[in-house]
Amino acid sequence: MQQKQFIIEGSRINDIPGFYAEINRLFMTGEDWQLGGSLDGFNDLLHGGFGAIDGDEPIELIWKDIAHSKASLGVAATRKYYEGKLSPESPFNREHFQEKLTELNDGKGQTYFDILMEIIADHPNVTVVSR
């Protein structure tokens, strides 16, 4: 089976919404809807069946400027993400996100970039090549 290649332009990723804009540009072209800013949605996308991925076909993500993306999705962006989950109007599990924020502030937690890489690693058909 031929391996599909997708080039992530890491220099376009300056924050979490920028990551999803780039993912939508790559994977959702031609769809009449866009992937929202959701880690679960990103995981579902990698499972395939919608967008540019058909099931568990082999995928190579060529991630240009990965260091820029890693910095942009680092501690500051992750802190802002968790703080949003802790806002008074948020329907999310406040205890869970407070724990994650505390871990992050203590230097022990994952950044948003780390979480994305963990999600990708859970898909054996997807490989990342940094450039």
C-alpha positions as CSV (number, residue, x, y, z in Angstrom):
1,M,0.0,0.0,0.0
2,Q,1.3,3.4,-1.0
3,Q,2.1,5.7,1.9
4,K,0.4,9.1,1.9
5,Q,2.5,12.1,2.8
6,F,1.3,15.3,4.4
7,I,3.5,18.3,5.0
8,I,2.7,20.2,8.2
9,E,4.0,23.8,7.8
10,G,5.1,24.2,11.4
11,S,5.9,27.9,10.9
12,R,2.1,28.5,10.5
13,I,1.4,27.1,14.0
14,N,1.7,29.9,16.5
15,D,-0.9,28.7,19.0
16,I,-3.5,25.9,19.4
17,P,-6.1,27.4,17.0
18,G,-3.2,27.7,14.4
19,F,-2.5,24.0,14.8
20,Y,-6.1,23.1,14.0
21,A,-6.1,25.6,11.1
22,E,-3.1,23.7,9.7
23,I,-4.6,20.3,10.3
24,N,-7.8,21.4,8.5
25,R,-5.8,22.8,5.6
26,L,-4.1,19.4,5.2
27,F,-6.8,16.9,6.0
28,M,-10.2,18.5,5.5
29,T,-9.9,20.1,2.1
30,G,-13.1,19.3,0.2
31,E,-15.1,18.5,3.3
32,D,-18.1,20.7,4.1
33,W,-17.1,20.9,7.8
34,Q,-13.9,21.6,9.7
35,L,-12.3,19.8,12.6
36,G,-12.8,21.8,15.8
37,G,-10.1,22.5,18.4
38,S,-10.4,19.1,20.1
39,L,-7.7,16.5,21.0
40,D,-10.4,13.8,20.7
41,G,-11.3,15.1,17.2
42,F,-7.6,15.0,16.2
43,N,-7.4,11.5,17.4
44,D,-10.5,10.6,15.5
45,L,-9.1,12.2,12.4
46,L,-6.0,9.9,12.6
47,H,-8.3,6.9,12.8
48,G,-9.4,7.8,9.4
49,G,-12.7,7.4,7.6
50,F,-13.2,11.1,7.0
51,G,-11.1,13.8,5.5
52,A,-7.9,12.8,3.7
53,I,-7.2,9.6,5.6
54,D,-8.9,6.3,4.7
55,G,-8.9,4.0,7.7
56,D,-5.5,2.7,8.9
57,E,-3.6,3.4,5.7
58,P,0.1,4.3,6.1
59,I,0.6,8.0,6.6
60,E,3.8,10.0,6.8
61,L,3.6,13.5,8.4
62,I,6.5,15.6,7.3
63,W,6.6,18.3,10.0
64,K,8.6,21.3,8.9
65,D,9.8,23.8,11.5
66,I,8.8,21.3,14.2
67,A,10.8,23.2,16.8
68,H,8.7,26.3,16.1
69,S,5.5,24.3,16.6
70,K,6.9,22.7,19.8
71,A,7.6,26.1,21.2
72,S,4.3,27.6,20.1
73,L,2.4,24.6,21.7
74,G,4.5,24.6,24.8
75,V,4.0,25.6,28.4
76,A,2.4,29.0,27.8
77,A,-0.1,27.7,25.3
78,T,-0.9,24.7,27.4
79,R,-1.4,26.9,30.5
80,K,-3.9,29.0,28.6
81,Y,-5.7,25.9,27.3
82,Y,-6.1,24.5,30.8
83,E,-7.2,27.9,32.2
84,G,-9.9,28.0,29.6
85,K,-11.1,24.6,30.7
86,L,-11.3,25.9,34.2
87,S,-13.3,29.0,33.4
88,P,-16.6,29.3,35.3
89,E,-18.8,28.6,32.2
90,S,-16.7,25.5,31.2
91,P,-18.6,22.2,31.2
92,F,-15.3,20.2,31.6
93,N,-14.1,18.3,34.6
94,R,-12.6,21.1,36.7
95,E,-10.7,18.7,39.0
96,H,-9.0,17.0,36.2
97,F,-7.9,20.2,34.5
98,Q,-6.8,21.8,37.8
99,E,-4.6,18.7,38.3
100,K,-3.1,19.0,34.8
101,L,-2.5,22.7,35.3
102,T,-0.8,22.1,38.7
103,E,1.4,19.4,37.1
104,L,2.3,21.8,34.3
105,N,3.2,24.6,36.7
106,D,5.3,22.2,38.7
107,G,7.3,21.3,35.6
108,K,6.0,17.7,35.5
109,G,3.1,18.0,33.1
110,Q,2.8,17.5,29.3
111,T,2.6,20.4,27.0
112,Y,-0.1,20.5,24.3
113,F,2.7,19.5,21.8
114,D,3.6,16.5,24.0
115,I,-0.1,15.4,24.0
116,L,-0.3,15.7,20.2
117,M,2.8,13.6,19.8
118,E,1.4,11.0,22.2
119,I,-1.8,10.8,20.2
120,I,0.1,10.4,17.0
121,A,2.3,7.6,18.6
122,D,-0.9,5.7,19.4
123,H,-1.5,5.3,15.6
124,P,1.0,2.8,14.3
125,N,0.2,3.6,10.7
126,V,1.3,7.3,11.2
127,T,4.9,8.3,11.3
128,V,6.4,11.8,11.9
129,V,9.4,13.0,10.1
130,S,10.7,16.3,11.4
131,R,12.4,18.7,9.0
